[in-house]
Amino acid sequence: MNIIITGGAGFIGSALVRYTVGCLGWTVLNIDCLTYAGNLDSLRDVANHPNYRFQKINICDSTAIAQIIADFKPDMIFHLAAESHVDRSLDKPSEFIQTNLLGTYSLLENTRKYWSTLDINKKSHFRFHHVSTDEVYGSLGITGLFSEETPYNPRSPYSASKAGSDHLVKAWFHSYGLPVIVTNCSNNYGPYHFPEKLIPLIILNALERKPLPVYGKGDNIRDWLYVQDHVKAIVLAATQGTPGKTYNIGGRNERKNKEVVQIICNVLDKLHPSSEGPYHQLITFVEDRPGHDLRYAIDPHRIETELGWSAEETFESGIAKTIQWYLDNEWWWKPIREGKYDGQRLGIAGR
């Protein structure tokens, strides 16, 4: 299997590269333009593997994308390249429109042109897999779940740009017959996660005895999905799913943000006790994020019943593995904290 993965130096993308190269033995071309969140150190385990190649390309560069697709001749394309942080989208929405909408269009159109040249057999087996987010559905109340039929209701520049890209992908299926798969996932966590996100930020702030910021009252709820469970679902949907369908991927692990932070503190107290006292003493409630959606929760019934996938990790088992990884891999995160991102608050510059 020859596959292209866009955004393969990011958090989920690098996990997908490591899985497809290291576990499945596929030949992988990783395309990434290496923005602040792209980190080739996340691919150290496969960097010298004979089945792995990397090209620094921006998906908005249509000429470069067309050439690399023609040269590599992929059997599948997994599209994960995206600007992906809500707080950053509040500060610089234009970057999200450029990458998530125009970049997806560039990739789709060049993929369509390549796909149209394939013979009937290769055409029928080709897939374009678009990885998206549950945030396109908007905000839930205290009950209910997002299904594949939930109407889109994006509420931030990030989620709006991802919703638009989802619609583009589906349009290329209906208009041109391009065999696409769309997956919308809940909040991922795990190793190699850039520390602007809640879980790695809390872990690293705690280790450095910095305040542990919790927005508002900490009552916002997210459904948490361990990244390794997610990439297995992605591959299953691409290889066994029905073209044109959407599959929602969730961990069935809903937690309030304040509960997530408290669990991290409890695990750190056991794995890495501090002489300065329990980590929960560092929890600090801060002004809420503008337009902060109350609750996201995925109903993964379709992928569970149709394709036989289910999350292997509970939140408790996954968070313990994640925290232990950060304790063991300071080589990866310390340069980021000292250079690209030191934990400052984002998403307030536009107010």
N, C-alpha and C positions, 0 to 999 in steps of 0.2 A: 504494500500500500504506500503510494507516494502522496503526502499531504502537505499543504501549506497552512501554517498557523499565523494569523496576523496578531500582533500584540503579544508575541510569545516570550517577551522579557518582562511582562507584567506579572501580577500575582497569580491570577487564574491561568493565564496563558503559559507561564513557566511551569506550572503544575501539569498542564496538559502536555507540554513538550516532554517533561521528564517521564510521564506515564506512557506516552505513545512511543517514545524512543527506547526508554529503559525497560518497560514491561511488555510492550506489544511488538517491539522490533520493527516498527514502521520507519520509513525514510521521511524525515521531516525537514522542511525549509521554514525557518522562523523569520518572519518579516516584522521588523519593529523599528520605529524612528528614534527610540531611546529618549523619550521625554523624561521628566524628573522621576517618574515612577517606574521607568524601564531600567532593569538592572541585570546585566549579563552574569553577575555573580550568582544569581538565582539558578543559573544553568551550569554551574561548575561541574556537576556530576555527569553531564552528558556532553560538555563542550568539545571533547576530543573523540566522541563516538563517531564511527564511520558513517552512521546513518543520519547524522545531524549536520545541517548547514544554517548559517545566519547571514541575512542581508539587511543592512541598515537602509530602510526605505520608508518614506511617508506614504500612507495609503492614498493621500490626496494627489500624489504624483502619478497621474494616469499613464504617462509614457513609460515610466519605470515599472509600474505594476503590470502593464500589458506585456512588456518584454520578459519579466521574470516568470509570469504564468506560462507564456509560450515556451520558454526555455525549460522549465521544470516539469511541465506536463502533469499537473496533479490529478489524482483520482478524487480527491476531496479538498475543499477549502474550509477551514474553521476560522470564522471571523470574530476575533476578540478585541482587536485594536479599538480603543475608545478612551475618551476622557471620562472619568468615572466617579468623581467625588462631588457630592452635592454642595458642600461648602465652597469648593473652588468654583463651581458653576455660578454661584451667587456673586462671586467677585469678578469672574471673567467669562461670561456666557458665550462670547464670540468664538472662543476656542472649542467649545462643545458643539456649536453649530457646524463649524468647519470640519472637525474630525468625524463626529458621529453621524452627521447628515451627508455632507459633501464627500467625505472619505468613503462612506458606505456606498454612495452612488457610484463613485469611481471604481470601486472594487466589484460591485455588481455588474456594471456594464462591461468591464473588461473580462469578467468571468463569463458572461453571456456570450461574448464574441468567441472566446476560446471554446466554450462548450458546444457552440454551433458547428465547430469544425470536426468534432469527434464522430467516430462511427456509431452505429445504432447501439451496439453493446455497451461501449464506454459511456455513451450519453445516458443510458438507462441506469447505470451504476454510479454515475457522478452525483455528488451532493455538495451543496453550499450550505454550511451550518452557521447560523447567526446566533451568537450568544448574547442574551439581553437580561433584563432585570425585572423584578416584580414591581419596581417603583413606577412603571408605566401605568399601572392600574390605579394609582392614587392612594388614598388613605382609607383604611377600614375603621369601623367603630370597634366596640369591645367584642363583637361577635362577627362571625362570617369568615370566609376564606376566599382568596383569589383563585378562580378557575380559569381555564383557557377561554371561556366565554365571557369573562368579566369585561365590561366596557372600559376602554382606556380613559384615564383621567389624570394625566401627568400634572404635577404641581410645582416643579422646579425646572430651571433651564436644563439640568442634567436629564431628568426623566422625560422632559418634552423632546429633547434631542434623540433619546433612545426610542421613544415611542415613534418618532418620525422614521427612524432607521428600520424599525420593525415593519412599518407600513410599506416602506420601499421594498424590502425583501419579499414581502407577500405579493406586492404588485408585480415584481419580476417573475414570480411563479404564475400568477394568473394571466399576465399579459404575454409572456414569452415562453412559458413552460419550463423555466429554469427550475430544476429539482432542489428545493430549499427545505431546510428544517429550521425552526425557530425554537429556542429554549429560553424561558424566563425563570431566573433563579432567585432564591431568597438570599439573605446576607451571608456571604462566605467568610470563613476565618481559617487560620492555620499557619503553617510555616511560610516564611518569605513574604509576609504581608506588610506593605509599606505603612510606616507608623503614623500616617495621618488618620487612619481608620480607628474606630473605637477600641477594639480589643488589643491590637499591638501598642497603641498609644498608652492605654492604661497599664499594660504590662511594663513597658519601658519607663514610663513616669514613676511607677512604683519602685522599680529597681534603682532609680536615681533619686528616690525620696522627694519627688516633685508632686504638686497637687494633682489629684485625679479628677479632672473636670467632668461633671455630669450635667447635661443640658436640662434646664427647667427643674421639674420635680423628679426627673428620672423615670417617669411613668410610660414613656414611649416604648412600644413593644415591637420586637423584630423576631423573625423566624430564622434560626441560625443553621447553617449548612457547612459541614467540614469540607474543605476544598478538595480533598482526595475523593470523597463521595461524589462531589459535583463533576469532576472530570470523568469519572467512570460513567456517570449518567450522560454526559455529553457524547462520549464515544458510542454508547449504546443507542442513543437517539439517532445519531448520524448513520449508523450501520444497520439498525433494525427499524427505525421509525418510518412513517409514511410521508413522502414528499408533500409539502404544502401544509403540514400540521404543525401546531405549536404544542410543546410539552413543558409544563410547569415543573420545576425541580425545587423541592423544599425539604428541609430536614425534620419537620414536625417537632421543632424545638423552640417554641416561643418563650421568650424571656423579656421582662422589663429591663431597660437599660441599667437601672440602679441594681437590679438583681445580678446582671452580668458582671458589673464592677465588683459587687460584694463577693461573688463566686471567685473571681480572679484573686481578690485579696485573700480569701480563705485558702486557696490552693498555694499561693505564694507563701503564706504563713507556714505551711507544711513543708514545701519544697525548698524554700529559701528564706528562713526566718531572719528578721532584722533585729539587731540589738537596739534599734531606736523605737521599737514597738510595733504593734499590729498595723498592717498596711491600710486597714479601713479608716484609720485616723487621718489619712491623706485625702479622703473623698471630699470634694468641694463642689457644691451646686452652683452653676453659673447661669447667666441669662440664656434663655432658650434660643435656638436657631430660628430665623425667620421662616414661617410656613412649615414648621416641623411636623411631618405627618405622624399621626398618633400611632397607627399600628399597621404592620404588614404581616400577612400570613398566607402561605401557599398551600393549595390543595394539590398534592402530587398524585392523585388517584389515577390519572390517565397513564403516566409513565410506570406507576407501580403495577397496574393491572394489565396494560397492553404489552409492556416490554419487560416486566419482571424486576424492575429496579426498586431498591429501597435503601435508605441511608444506613450505613453500618455503625456510624458513631452517634452516641448520645451527646448532648451538649457537655455533660460532665466528663465523659471519656475524651472527647475531642479537645476541650479546653485544657485538660491536664497534659495531653500530648503537645499542644501548642505552647503552653508556658514552659514546659521542659525544653522544647526546641529553642526558644529564645534564651533560656538560661545557658544552653550548650553552644550557642552560635553567635556570640558577641562579635566575631569577625565579620558577620554579615550586616548586622544592624548598627554597630557603633559608627562606622564611617557615614552612614546616612544621617544619624543624629548629629554628627559633628559638621556635616556639610549641607545636604539637600534639605533636611527638615528637622528642626530641633524641638518640635512639639508646640509651636505657636498656634494660636487659634486662627482659623480660617472662616470665610463666609460672612464677614461683617464689613468689608471694605466698601460694599455698594450701598450701605445705609446712610 
